Amino acid sequence: MDKSDLIMLLLPVFLIQLILMATALTYLYRASSVRGKKWVWVLVIIFVNIIGPILFFAFGRKEN
C-alpha cells in the first residue's frame, strides 16, 4: 500500500470526522441547555475524534 492508497482510504474518515465535529459544535453553540457543562462537551467533541461527536449526540443533548 503506497501513500496515495492510504490517503484515499483515510480521506472519507477524515471528512466524516470534520462534518460530525462541525455539526456537534454548531448544535452545542445553539443549544440553550445540555447535559453537563458546555466546555466539557467542547473538549470531548474536539479531542475524542470520531467518537466524541457521537457521544454528544447520544448523551449530551437534552430532550425538548
C-alpha positions as CSV (number, residue, x, y, z in Angstrom):
1,M,0.0,0.0,0.0
2,D,1.6,3.3,-1.1
3,K,0.9,6.8,0.1
4,S,-1.9,7.6,-2.4
5,D,-3.8,4.4,-1.4
6,L,-3.5,5.4,2.3
7,I,-4.8,8.9,1.6
8,M,-7.7,7.6,-0.4
9,L,-8.6,5.2,2.4
10,L,-8.4,7.8,5.2
11,L,-9.9,10.8,3.4
12,P,-13.6,9.6,3.9
13,V,-13.0,9.0,7.6
14,F,-11.4,12.5,7.9
15,L,-14.3,14.1,6.1
16,I,-16.9,12.3,8.3
17,Q,-15.0,13.4,11.4
18,L,-15.0,17.1,10.3
19,I,-18.7,17.0,9.4
20,L,-19.6,15.4,12.7
21,M,-17.5,17.8,14.7
22,A,-18.8,20.9,12.9
23,T,-22.4,19.7,13.3
24,A,-22.0,18.8,17.0
25,L,-20.2,22.1,17.8
26,T,-22.9,24.1,15.9
27,Y,-25.7,22.3,17.8
28,L,-23.9,22.8,21.1
29,Y,-23.4,26.5,20.4
30,R,-27.1,27.0,19.6
31,A,-28.5,24.8,22.4
32,S,-29.8,26.7,25.4
33,S,-29.0,23.8,27.8
34,V,-27.3,20.4,27.5
35,R,-26.5,17.6,30.0
36,G,-23.3,18.6,31.7
37,K,-21.2,21.7,31.1
38,K,-20.7,23.0,27.6
39,W,-17.0,23.4,27.9
40,V,-16.6,19.8,28.8
41,W,-18.6,18.8,25.7
42,V,-16.4,21.0,23.5
43,L,-13.3,19.2,24.7
44,V,-15.0,15.8,24.2
45,I,-16.2,16.7,20.7
46,I,-12.8,18.0,19.6
47,F,-10.3,15.6,21.3
48,V,-12.1,12.3,21.3
49,N,-12.0,12.1,17.5
50,I,-15.0,10.5,15.7
51,I,-16.5,9.1,18.9
52,G,-16.7,12.5,20.7
53,P,-19.5,14.0,18.5
54,I,-21.3,10.7,18.5
55,L,-21.2,10.7,22.4
56,F,-22.5,14.2,22.4
57,F,-25.5,13.4,20.2
58,A,-26.2,10.2,22.2
59,F,-25.8,11.5,25.7
60,G,-25.2,15.3,25.8
61,R,-28.4,16.7,24.2
62,K,-31.4,17.3,26.4
63,E,-34.8,16.2,25.2
64,N,-37.2,19.0,24.5
